[in-house]
Amino acid sequence: MYTGNHATERADQPAFIMASTGESVSYAELDQRSNQLAHLLREHGLKRLDHYAIFMENNARYVESCCAGERSGLYYTCINSYLTADELAYIVNNSESKIIITSIAKLPIVKEALATCPAITLCLVVDGPENEQPFLNYQRAIAHYPTTAIVDECLGTAMLYSSGTTGRPKGIIRPLPEAPPSLILPVFAFLQNLWQYRPDMVYLSPAPLYHSAPQAAVGLAIRIGGTAIIMERFDPESYLSLIAEYKVTHTQLVPTMFNRMLKLPEAIRASSDVSSLETVVHAAAPCPALIKEQMIRWWGPIIHEYYGATEGLGFAACNSEEWLAHRGTVGRVLLGELHILDEDGVESPQGTPGEIWFKRAADFSYFNDSEKTAEARSPDGTMSTVGDVGYLDDDGFLHLTDRATFMIISGGVNIYPQETEDLLITHPKVADAAVFGVPNVDLGEEVKAMIQPMPESPAGDDLARELMDFCLENLSRQKCPKSVDFKKELPRLPTGKLYKRLLRDKYWADHKSKLL
């Protein structure tokens, strides 16, 4: 999120606009504010390669909080703003952050967390009334610092954490070259070109900025001279109206957002003007094929999909035409060398699912966690994995089946629940779905579906039977849920990631292992 020459050449152009309030921050203002924060960070002892943390909802100070790190050679860690105090404290301590930036809305959680974070010397609170160490009002704290650049500007970058959907989150750190902040790292230059970014583009960001994808997208839009429209939270009808209002050209979503827009009343969808859109990108979670087809019919062949982990092991992508020719693919590998391996580490035959491994496209390690770093690498250290399962089709396009940790073994048969989830989400009475294994004395595990019904669809035995019959009509019997439970809302992050472990674990609470 570096402003570069745009601070003078595009001084009055909005760098970003907050969607709900319309608050606009120009390139000149963003440059000045991020310079002031960079001076503060230096004065409080943060030198190149040190760490600080950001824990707050999307707001008008978030972008500059990142930009200051990118121009002062620091690692900044944007933390999931939905975490509890204990979860926050773990990341703050593990990242060795010395300063934390938060908001008045998140301050109670931060205060609780900092009781066990001795390394934190300063907490800056956006719109905060606090003015007693270590808590300072953010705006007042930076106000007296120079608006010009620090004398030792150098390139910084984010050190983000995995979502922790299958365990403790892990900090993903990459080597940082000693270079000016105007340098764009190779992976970001690749993405900027792939996603057809250009000066004067208008990017609509519907997701939380703590996540790697929207943060990278907003940052790249600003680096190239575009304007980012930042939603404080996603609402499908508001999202569509923003496209028309700002003549949005580029955007990035997750499949649950597609689903929510498709389930709007037909009159709302028909009246939405999306004609300005040029490039629509989606990732973060597998997209059900029927949902993807409906979106392409609605918006046209402008939808691009990619597959890649925050770790940067490798990268696959496809455009709409490629996806339609290889229905369900997440793309052809463009970065890294892909291998599909079975449980013994042997290459799986073409079309046979196995764990996805890459000879890394970029170097990384898990910060302060050599054990997890070693677990993610092959015995010879040449390849890495994040535990996803998939296969290659005859033309070399990658298809995902599931995460290895969510594979169900029922009567000795391996079942990947993603296909069942993808089907259930297309049912008109289903708002969200999770499928996982629960204990079965005879089979070891059986398939369970947890459903978030649409508001007008009452949960109960009738709906459960309707959904099980729906699965039996469209899937082989072994993949169909043997039972359906209901929940008002599934624990899905705004980034699209589902905390399936939280749903599954309660069914295994009385079992010491999955061996019955």
Summary of the structure (lengths in Angstrom):
residues: 516
radius of gyration: 23.2
end to end distance: 51.2
largest distance: 70.5
contacts: 1746
relative contact order: 0.09
helix: 31%
strand: 26%
